[in-house]
Amino acid sequence: MFAWWQDGKRTLITGGTGAQNGIGGTAGTAAGYDRTRSGLGMTFRKSQYRATAEYIKADGYYVDFGYLVLSNLELDVRYDTLNRRTDVAANERKFTTTTLGAQYFFNKKTRAALNFIEFRDAQAPSLQASNVANQVLNATDNRVSVQITMIF
């Protein structure tokens, strides 16, 4: 089992063309925002099976399952969801991803992860399908990705 918490501040420039003080376009306004996130989760390992689940207090969660088919090759399936800006229905955005992938472990400190396909969906559930936000979110494509992790 695990728990985590992070806190920080972020400055965003709003209005204009996103530039502050007129540099590179119409001036925007800089404002500071708090970014606090926390989560609670668990990981289970037994023999060739692995399962991980986590709830993230940014209104999201994931479940991840792995099966070790060889001593150094694991097949994975993962489902995750994130609901952003849930304080106002018109601003809410929902992101979901279902991933099919594999991990190859070269040794204890180096691995390669290949996500064969990430089925991604994004929507603004309180807005009509013709709304600009949904038109932009509907353009979210599926994805293939590769990641190398090395610990030293």
Secondary structure, DSSP 8 states (H G I E B T S, - for coil): -EEEEEEEEEEEEESTTSEETTTTSSEEEEEEEEEEEEEEEEEEEETTEEEEEEEETTTEEEEEEEEEEETTEEEEEEEEEEEE-TTSGGG-EEEEEEEEEEEEEEETTEEEEEEEEEEEEEE-TTS-TTSHHHHHHTT---EEEEEEEE--
